[in-house]
């Protein structure tokens, strides 16, 4: 039951972070892109692709390693 609780909270935190970053990029995308392009010397178009890659990879990893095991343990009754 402790592992189930851990995975449940990990899922909540991961999905919360994913929503936060997505909202921040939607609201303040130009500002964030400007800052990151200056820091990392990447053009804005390439940076937006990297943001999308990061968000999609983070979502898949969160689902596979936190949400699915949590749901499996809940189904099993642990």
C-alpha positions as CSV (number, residue, x, y, z in Angstrom):
1,X,0.0,0.0,0.0
2,X,3.0,2.4,0.6
3,X,4.2,1.8,-3.0
4,X,0.7,2.5,-4.3
5,X,0.6,5.7,-2.3
6,X,4.0,6.7,-3.5
7,X,3.2,6.1,-7.2
8,X,-0.1,8.0,-6.8
9,X,1.6,11.1,-5.4
10,X,4.3,10.8,-8.0
11,X,1.6,10.8,-10.7
12,X,-0.1,13.8,-9.2
13,X,3.2,15.7,-9.0
14,X,4.3,14.8,-12.5
15,X,1.0,15.7,-14.1
16,X,0.9,18.9,-12.1
17,X,4.4,19.8,-13.3
18,X,3.4,19.0,-16.8
19,X,0.3,21.2,-16.7
20,X,2.3,24.0,-15.1
21,X,5.0,24.0,-17.7
22,X,2.5,23.7,-20.5
23,X,0.5,26.7,-19.2
24,X,3.6,28.8,-18.6
25,X,4.8,28.1,-22.2
26,X,1.4,29.0,-23.5
27,X,1.1,32.2,-21.5
28,X,4.7,33.4,-21.4
29,X,6.2,31.5,-24.4
30,X,7.8,34.4,-26.1
31,X,9.5,35.6,-22.9
32,X,10.7,32.2,-21.9
33,X,11.9,31.4,-25.5
34,X,13.8,34.8,-25.5
35,X,15.6,34.0,-22.3
36,X,16.5,30.4,-23.2
37,X,17.6,31.3,-26.7
38,X,20.1,33.9,-25.2
39,X,21.4,31.5,-22.6
40,X,21.8,28.4,-24.8
41,X,22.4,30.2,-28.1
42,X,19.6,28.3,-29.9
43,X,17.2,30.0,-32.4
44,X,13.6,30.5,-31.3
45,X,12.2,28.0,-33.8
46,X,14.5,25.2,-32.7
47,X,13.8,26.0,-29.1
48,X,10.1,25.6,-29.6
49,X,10.7,22.1,-31.1
50,X,12.9,21.3,-28.1
51,X,10.1,22.4,-25.7
52,X,7.6,20.1,-27.5
53,X,10.1,17.2,-27.4
54,X,10.6,17.7,-23.7
55,X,6.9,17.9,-22.9
56,X,6.1,14.8,-25.0
57,X,8.9,12.7,-23.5
58,X,8.1,13.8,-20.0
59,X,4.4,12.9,-20.5
60,X,5.2,9.4,-21.8
61,X,7.7,8.7,-19.1
62,X,5.3,9.9,-16.4
63,X,2.6,7.8,-17.7
64,X,4.7,4.6,-18.1
65,X,6.7,4.8,-14.9
66,X,4.2,6.4,-12.4
67,X,0.6,6.4,-13.6
68,X,0.3,2.9,-15.2
69,X,2.0,1.1,-12.2
70,X,-0.3,3.0,-9.8
71,X,-3.4,2.0,-11.7
72,X,-2.2,-1.6,-11.9
73,X,-1.7,-1.8,-8.2
74,X,-5.1,-0.1,-7.6
75,X,-6.7,-2.7,-9.8
76,X,-4.9,-5.5,-8.0
77,X,-6.2,-4.1,-4.7
78,X,-3.0,-3.0,-3.1
